[in-house]
């Protein structure tokens, strides 16, 4: 999500965070919050692949959490 000139950014991020938290709590399942919040397109590109690939990192974390939960059950 790239910040714009309106409050839309703040509303979307807040509601996404609340929704993910609610689903996690209701289902007793950890959820990786992998929504990128940036101020510029350059920041978004850097976090999504140029310098880092945070999506890849989030996916690996989710797989690891799934494996841990499976082993606990």
C-alpha positions as a printed Julia matrix, in Angstrom:
73×3 Matrix{Float64}:
   0.0     0.0    0.0
   1.5     3.34  -1.05
   0.5     6.44   0.9
  -1.41    8.97  -1.15
  -2.78   12.43  -0.52
  -5.93   11.28   1.29
  -6.66    9.36   4.47
  -7.61    6.28   2.42
  -4.18    4.74   3.14
  -4.66    4.93   6.9
  -8.17    3.51   6.74
  -7.21    0.58   4.5
  -4.17   -0.37   6.58
  -6.08   -0.07   9.84
  -8.97   -2.2    8.62
  -6.67   -4.81   7.05
  -4.78   -5.09  10.33
  -7.99   -5.42  12.34
  -9.42   -8.0    9.97
  -6.32  -10.18   9.96
  -6.1    -9.99  13.73
  -9.77  -10.92  14.09
  -9.46  -13.93  11.79
  -6.36  -15.09  13.66
  -8.06  -14.75  17.04
 -11.33  -16.38  15.99
  -9.57  -19.38  14.45
  -6.69  -19.62  16.9
  -4.27  -19.64  13.98
  -1.25  -17.36  13.6
  -1.36  -15.26  10.44
   1.62  -13.49   8.91
   0.79   -9.82   8.3
   2.61   -9.2    5.04
   1.04   -5.96   3.86
   3.75   -3.55   2.75
   3.15    0.03   3.78
   5.23    2.61   1.97
   5.37    6.31   1.29
   6.73    6.06  -2.25
   6.79    3.72  -5.24
  10.57    3.43  -4.82
  10.14    2.11  -1.28
   7.58   -0.4   -2.52
   9.92   -1.63  -5.24
  12.83   -1.91  -2.81
  10.75   -3.97  -0.37
   9.18   -6.13  -3.05
  12.25   -7.21  -4.91
  15.0    -4.72  -5.76
  16.77   -4.83  -2.39
  14.57   -7.34  -0.57
  11.72   -9.61  -1.36
   9.61   -9.3    1.75
   6.8   -11.32   0.17
   9.18  -14.27  -0.1
  10.24  -13.78   3.52
   6.62  -13.66   4.67
   5.83  -16.85   2.72
   8.76  -18.67   4.35
   7.6   -17.5    7.78
   4.1   -18.79   7.08
   5.44  -22.19   6.03
   7.58  -22.35   9.14
   4.63  -21.46  11.38
   2.47  -24.09   9.67
   5.16  -26.72  10.26
   5.48  -25.75  13.9
   1.74  -25.97  14.47
   1.55  -29.33  12.69
   4.31  -30.68  14.94
   2.54  -29.43  18.06
  -0.68  -31.25  17.23
